[in-house]
Amino acid sequence: MGSLADAAEQDEDLPDDAIARERGPLRRCIVTRQVLPKEAMLRFVIGPARELIPDPGGRLPGRGLWLAAQDGVLRKALKQGAFARAARGQVIVPADLGAFVVSALRQRVKDFLGFARRGGEAVAGREAVLEWLRAGRVALVVQASDGSPAERERLLGRRELPVLAPLSGEALGAVFGRDRVVHVAVAPGKLAQGLLVEAERLAGFEMDAGHGPA
């Protein structure tokens, strides 16, 4: 039986829906050639005018071009002409593609937090978060990227929970209808899982590119 990488090579010419049936949740990066879970990747499609469009939600029609979710991989794709090669034709790449990707991923983080807030699956503020922590209702904690690391440690104590810091206090505040928020707790469930995925993808671009918090 061949390896996953060998199978991905054989799938190169298949339409995207056929790849989905054959490869399930895995996709092959057009730069690194790694076969990875979709959650660790970013999808692009080619628009009607041959423009390259990031599709972080994975819902736009057309064949997907997949990259490992890292800024360095995106830079290499642009330098090597990987999108045009994979699309087998001219591709118009936006000049601010990296910034657009970061902005789109930040928006997805905000969207997941907003869904969690409206569904009663997220609370903001030190006292509310502490109450949930004591009750064991927390799957992960979101902290303002410009908050105090020492304050984060005091809040969590010895609790071992995922801690994300994808947004500034001002951006978190906008999600919760406040001027600024430093601490957010998210309950277990699909929204927490989705938030973790989006924050990790965003981190892959921000850590490499050095984009500031928003």
LOMAR-711089 format. One record per residue (C-alpha): residue number from 1; z, y negated, x negated; chain. Coordinates in Angstrom, 3 decimals. Layout:
<sites>
{i: NUM&z: Z&y: Y&x: X&ch: A}
...
</sites>
This chain:
<sites>
{i: 1&z: 0.000&y: 0.000&x: 0.000&ch: A}
{i: 2&z: -0.960&y: -3.446&x: -1.399&ch: A}
{i: 3&z: 1.469&y: -6.285&x: -1.958&ch: A}
{i: 4&z: 1.918&y: -9.216&x: 0.427&ch: A}
{i: 5&z: 0.002&y: -11.390&x: -2.008&ch: A}
{i: 6&z: -2.927&y: -8.943&x: -1.936&ch: A}
{i: 7&z: -2.886&y: -8.958&x: 1.851&ch: A}
{i: 8&z: -2.867&y: -12.740&x: 1.884&ch: A}
{i: 9&z: -5.974&y: -12.791&x: -0.326&ch: A}
{i: 10&z: -7.723&y: -10.558&x: 2.198&ch: A}
{i: 11&z: -6.693&y: -12.903&x: 5.032&ch: A}
{i: 12&z: -8.203&y: -15.983&x: 3.370&ch: A}
{i: 13&z: -11.331&y: -16.031&x: 5.521&ch: A}
{i: 14&z: -9.652&y: -15.215&x: 8.835&ch: A}
{i: 15&z: -9.160&y: -17.857&x: 11.542&ch: A}
{i: 16&z: -5.608&y: -19.159&x: 11.738&ch: A}
{i: 17&z: -4.797&y: -17.232&x: 14.941&ch: A}
{i: 18&z: -5.957&y: -14.003&x: 13.291&ch: A}
{i: 19&z: -3.750&y: -14.705&x: 10.288&ch: A}
{i: 20&z: -0.842&y: -15.245&x: 12.667&ch: A}
{i: 21&z: -1.398&y: -11.818&x: 14.181&ch: A}
{i: 22&z: -1.830&y: -10.084&x: 10.835&ch: A}
{i: 23&z: 0.719&y: -11.895&x: 8.688&ch: A}
{i: 24&z: 3.341&y: -12.814&x: 11.298&ch: A}
{i: 25&z: 5.735&y: -15.504&x: 10.093&ch: A}
{i: 26&z: 4.292&y: -15.622&x: 6.541&ch: A}
{i: 27&z: 1.700&y: -18.010&x: 5.141&ch: A}
{i: 28&z: 0.043&y: -18.428&x: 1.750&ch: A}
{i: 29&z: 0.269&y: -21.731&x: -0.128&ch: A}
{i: 30&z: -3.203&y: -22.978&x: -1.067&ch: A}
{i: 31&z: -1.865&y: -24.231&x: -4.424&ch: A}
{i: 32&z: 0.766&y: -21.803&x: -5.688&ch: A}
{i: 33&z: -0.721&y: -18.788&x: -3.850&ch: A}
{i: 34&z: 2.807&y: -17.746&x: -2.913&ch: A}
{i: 35&z: 3.284&y: -15.987&x: 0.415&ch: A}
{i: 36&z: 6.275&y: -17.652&x: 2.059&ch: A}
{i: 37&z: 7.939&y: -17.988&x: 5.469&ch: A}
{i: 38&z: 6.435&y: -20.788&x: 7.535&ch: A}
{i: 39&z: 9.825&y: -22.509&x: 7.576&ch: A}
{i: 40&z: 9.507&y: -23.128&x: 3.819&ch: A}
{i: 41&z: 6.031&y: -24.612&x: 4.133&ch: A}
{i: 42&z: 4.140&y: -27.574&x: 5.556&ch: A}
{i: 43&z: 0.973&y: -27.209&x: 7.623&ch: A}
{i: 44&z: -2.044&y: -29.517&x: 7.435&ch: A}
{i: 45&z: -5.190&y: -29.560&x: 9.550&ch: A}
{i: 46&z: -8.569&y: -31.272&x: 9.223&ch: A}
{i: 47&z: -9.265&y: -33.840&x: 11.952&ch: A}
{i: 48&z: -12.586&y: -34.547&x: 13.707&ch: A}
{i: 49&z: -13.582&y: -37.118&x: 11.061&ch: A}
{i: 50&z: -12.644&y: -34.694&x: 8.245&ch: A}
{i: 51&z: -9.359&y: -36.520&x: 7.695&ch: A}
{i: 52&z: -6.342&y: -34.597&x: 6.424&ch: A}
{i: 53&z: -3.492&y: -34.582&x: 8.962&ch: A}
{i: 54&z: 0.042&y: -33.324&x: 8.244&ch: A}
{i: 55&z: 1.263&y: -31.073&x: 11.061&ch: A}
{i: 56&z: 4.980&y: -30.473&x: 10.433&ch: A}
{i: 57&z: 5.446&y: -29.158&x: 13.965&ch: A}
{i: 58&z: 2.665&y: -26.588&x: 13.501&ch: A}
{i: 59&z: 1.075&y: -27.340&x: 16.866&ch: A}
{i: 60&z: -2.197&y: -29.133&x: 16.190&ch: A}
{i: 61&z: -5.394&y: -27.160&x: 16.884&ch: A}
{i: 62&z: -7.537&y: -25.864&x: 14.087&ch: A}
{i: 63&z: -7.134&y: -23.713&x: 11.018&ch: A}
{i: 64&z: -3.935&y: -24.468&x: 9.135&ch: A}
{i: 65&z: -3.859&y: -25.320&x: 5.439&ch: A}
{i: 66&z: -0.380&y: -24.457&x: 4.181&ch: A}
{i: 67&z: 1.597&y: -25.853&x: 1.258&ch: A}
{i: 68&z: 5.004&y: -24.964&x: -0.091&ch: A}
{i: 69&z: 7.243&y: -27.814&x: 1.102&ch: A}
{i: 70&z: 7.637&y: -29.574&x: -2.239&ch: A}
{i: 71&z: 6.359&y: -32.959&x: -3.332&ch: A}
{i: 72&z: 5.239&y: -31.540&x: -6.665&ch: A}
{i: 73&z: 3.048&y: -28.993&x: -4.886&ch: A}
{i: 74&z: 1.497&y: -31.722&x: -2.737&ch: A}
{i: 75&z: 0.741&y: -33.806&x: -5.812&ch: A}
{i: 76&z: -0.886&y: -30.816&x: -7.479&ch: A}
{i: 77&z: -2.946&y: -30.110&x: -4.355&ch: A}
{i: 78&z: -4.296&y: -33.659&x: -4.408&ch: A}
{i: 79&z: -4.982&y: -33.593&x: -8.151&ch: A}
{i: 80&z: -6.793&y: -30.258&x: -7.994&ch: A}
{i: 81&z: -8.753&y: -30.941&x: -4.798&ch: A}
{i: 82&z: -7.087&y: -27.956&x: -3.145&ch: A}
{i: 83&z: -7.518&y: -29.265&x: 0.409&ch: A}
{i: 84&z: -11.285&y: -29.712&x: 0.064&ch: A}
{i: 85&z: -11.602&y: -26.304&x: -1.567&ch: A}
{i: 86&z: -9.593&y: -24.588&x: 1.164&ch: A}
{i: 87&z: -11.457&y: -26.476&x: 3.900&ch: A}
{i: 88&z: -14.796&y: -25.772&x: 2.219&ch: A}
{i: 89&z: -16.004&y: -29.321&x: 2.517&ch: A}
{i: 90&z: -15.175&y: -32.978&x: 2.137&ch: A}
{i: 91&z: -11.667&y: -34.020&x: 3.130&ch: A}
{i: 92&z: -10.508&y: -37.616&x: 3.565&ch: A}
{i: 93&z: -6.973&y: -37.901&x: 2.195&ch: A}
{i: 94&z: -4.798&y: -40.861&x: 3.279&ch: A}
{i: 95&z: -3.688&y: -42.995&x: 0.336&ch: A}
{i: 96&z: -0.070&y: -42.893&x: 1.525&ch: A}
{i: 97&z: 0.011&y: -39.183&x: 2.328&ch: A}
{i: 98&z: 3.303&y: -38.471&x: 0.545&ch: A}
{i: 99&z: 5.121&y: -41.287&x: 2.334&ch: A}
{i: 100&z: 3.618&y: -40.177&x: 5.654&ch: A}
{i: 101&z: 4.879&y: -36.624&x: 5.130&ch: A}
{i: 102&z: 8.405&y: -37.825&x: 4.337&ch: A}
{i: 103&z: 8.399&y: -40.115&x: 7.370&ch: A}
{i: 104&z: 7.200&y: -37.315&x: 9.662&ch: A}
{i: 105&z: 9.862&y: -34.905&x: 8.394&ch: A}
{i: 106&z: 12.598&y: -37.513&x: 8.758&ch: A}
{i: 107&z: 11.475&y: -38.062&x: 12.326&ch: A}
{i: 108&z: 11.762&y: -34.345&x: 13.021&ch: A}
{i: 109&z: 15.330&y: -34.396&x: 11.713&ch: A}
{i: 110&z: 16.068&y: -37.302&x: 14.048&ch: A}
{i: 111&z: 14.411&y: -35.485&x: 16.949&ch: A}
{i: 112&z: 16.493&y: -32.337&x: 16.448&ch: A}
{i: 113&z: 19.671&y: -34.412&x: 16.212&ch: A}
{i: 114&z: 18.683&y: -36.277&x: 19.364&ch: A}
{i: 115&z: 18.078&y: -33.049&x: 21.263&ch: A}
{i: 116&z: 21.444&y: -31.722&x: 20.086&ch: A}
{i: 117&z: 23.235&y: -34.914&x: 21.118&ch: A}
{i: 118&z: 21.685&y: -34.956&x: 24.577&ch: A}
{i: 119&z: 22.425&y: -31.258&x: 25.047&ch: A}
{i: 120&z: 26.070&y: -31.613&x: 24.100&ch: A}
{i: 121&z: 25.515&y: -29.663&x: 20.880&ch: A}
{i: 122&z: 26.306&y: -32.514&x: 18.474&ch: A}
{i: 123&z: 29.062&y: -35.102&x: 18.172&ch: A}
{i: 124&z: 29.402&y: -38.119&x: 15.864&ch: A}
{i: 125&z: 32.413&y: -39.833&x: 14.366&ch: A}
{i: 126&z: 35.242&y: -38.606&x: 12.154&ch: A}
{i: 127&z: 37.739&y: -37.753&x: 14.903&ch: A}
{i: 128&z: 35.201&y: -35.972&x: 17.120&ch: A}
{i: 129&z: 33.910&y: -33.973&x: 14.170&ch: A}
{i: 130&z: 37.451&y: -33.038&x: 13.111&ch: A}
{i: 131&z: 38.204&y: -31.834&x: 16.640&ch: A}
{i: 132&z: 35.156&y: -29.575&x: 16.606&ch: A}
{i: 133&z: 35.980&y: -28.305&x: 13.115&ch: A}
{i: 134&z: 39.502&y: -27.351&x: 14.169&ch: A}
{i: 135&z: 38.117&y: -25.589&x: 17.235&ch: A}
{i: 136&z: 35.586&y: -23.605&x: 15.178&ch: A}
{i: 137&z: 32.644&y: -25.067&x: 17.088&ch: A}
{i: 138&z: 30.587&y: -26.213&x: 14.078&ch: A}
{i: 139&z: 27.542&y: -24.522&x: 12.560&ch: A}
{i: 140&z: 26.736&y: -27.342&x: 10.144&ch: A}
{i: 141&z: 27.776&y: -30.876&x: 9.292&ch: A}
{i: 142&z: 25.426&y: -33.822&x: 8.814&ch: A}
{i: 143&z: 26.689&y: -36.614&x: 6.578&ch: A}
{i: 144&z: 25.188&y: -40.028&x: 5.930&ch: A}
{i: 145&z: 23.252&y: -39.952&x: 2.661&ch: A}
{i: 146&z: 24.875&y: -43.252&x: 1.684&ch: A}
{i: 147&z: 28.382&y: -42.116&x: 2.635&ch: A}
{i: 148&z: 31.276&y: -41.293&x: 0.316&ch: A}
{i: 149&z: 31.216&y: -37.796&x: -1.263&ch: A}
{i: 150&z: 35.009&y: -37.875&x: -1.521&ch: A}
{i: 151&z: 35.279&y: -38.610&x: 2.192&ch: A}
{i: 152&z: 33.005&y: -35.656&x: 2.928&ch: A}
{i: 153&z: 35.292&y: -33.365&x: 0.941&ch: A}
{i: 154&z: 38.396&y: -34.633&x: 2.733&ch: A}
{i: 155&z: 36.752&y: -34.084&x: 6.109&ch: A}
{i: 156&z: 35.742&y: -30.477&x: 5.407&ch: A}
{i: 157&z: 38.770&y: -29.415&x: 3.423&ch: A}
{i: 158&z: 38.311&y: -25.773&x: 2.423&ch: A}
{i: 159&z: 35.836&y: -25.004&x: 5.192&ch: A}
{i: 160&z: 32.591&y: -23.460&x: 3.954&ch: A}
{i: 161&z: 29.814&y: -24.917&x: 6.102&ch: A}
{i: 162&z: 26.302&y: -26.140&x: 5.387&ch: A}
{i: 163&z: 26.374&y: -29.884&x: 4.763&ch: A}
{i: 164&z: 23.159&y: -31.885&x: 5.150&ch: A}
{i: 165&z: 22.566&y: -35.500&x: 4.136&ch: A}
{i: 166&z: 18.981&y: -36.241&x: 5.205&ch: A}
{i: 167&z: 19.488&y: -39.712&x: 6.726&ch: A}
{i: 168&z: 21.337&y: -42.930&x: 6.036&ch: A}
{i: 169&z: 24.301&y: -44.009&x: 8.116&ch: A}
{i: 170&z: 22.133&y: -46.569&x: 9.870&ch: A}
{i: 171&z: 19.499&y: -43.974&x: 10.775&ch: A}
{i: 172&z: 22.163&y: -41.560&x: 12.040&ch: A}
{i: 173&z: 23.679&y: -44.383&x: 14.041&ch: A}
{i: 174&z: 20.360&y: -45.068&x: 15.742&ch: A}
{i: 175&z: 20.257&y: -41.459&x: 16.964&ch: A}
{i: 176&z: 23.740&y: -41.749&x: 18.470&ch: A}
{i: 177&z: 23.411&y: -45.278&x: 19.835&ch: A}
{i: 178&z: 25.667&y: -46.875&x: 17.223&ch: A}
{i: 179&z: 25.246&y: -49.290&x: 14.342&ch: A}
{i: 180&z: 26.258&y: -46.668&x: 11.803&ch: A}
{i: 181&z: 27.386&y: -43.037&x: 11.768&ch: A}
{i: 182&z: 28.751&y: -41.171&x: 8.743&ch: A}
{i: 183&z: 29.839&y: -37.794&x: 10.168&ch: A}
{i: 184&z: 28.018&y: -35.512&x: 12.637&ch: A}
{i: 185&z: 28.901&y: -31.967&x: 13.687&ch: A}
{i: 186&z: 26.309&y: -29.622&x: 15.196&ch: A}
{i: 187&z: 27.192&y: -26.540&x: 17.237&ch: A}
{i: 188&z: 25.703&y: -23.084&x: 16.572&ch: A}
{i: 189&z: 22.329&y: -22.409&x: 18.169&ch: A}
{i: 190&z: 18.598&y: -22.880&x: 17.811&ch: A}
{i: 191&z: 18.866&y: -26.638&x: 17.359&ch: A}
{i: 192&z: 21.210&y: -26.205&x: 14.403&ch: A}
{i: 193&z: 18.834&y: -23.656&x: 12.893&ch: A}
{i: 194&z: 15.859&y: -25.962&x: 13.397&ch: A}
{i: 195&z: 17.737&y: -28.906&x: 11.934&ch: A}
{i: 196&z: 18.575&y: -26.896&x: 8.831&ch: A}
{i: 197&z: 14.906&y: -25.974&x: 8.360&ch: A}
{i: 198&z: 13.694&y: -29.558&x: 8.743&ch: A}
{i: 199&z: 16.364&y: -30.966&x: 6.426&ch: A}
{i: 200&z: 15.488&y: -28.423&x: 3.737&ch: A}
{i: 201&z: 11.781&y: -29.209&x: 4.008&ch: A}
{i: 202&z: 12.523&y: -32.932&x: 3.786&ch: A}
{i: 203&z: 14.721&y: -32.378&x: 0.733&ch: A}
{i: 204&z: 11.827&y: -30.604&x: -1.001&ch: A}
{i: 205&z: 9.784&y: -33.798&x: -0.846&ch: A}
{i: 206&z: 12.550&y: -36.330&x: -1.393&ch: A}
{i: 207&z: 14.151&y: -34.650&x: -4.422&ch: A}
{i: 208&z: 10.834&y: -34.414&x: -6.244&ch: A}
{i: 209&z: 9.436&y: -37.771&x: -5.178&ch: A}
{i: 210&z: 12.616&y: -39.829&x: -5.322&ch: A}
{i: 211&z: 12.122&y: -41.380&x: -1.886&ch: A}
{i: 212&z: 15.152&y: -43.368&x: -0.777&ch: A}
{i: 213&z: 17.191&y: -42.548&x: 2.330&ch: A}
{i: 214&z: 16.123&y: -43.772&x: 5.737&ch: A}
</sites>
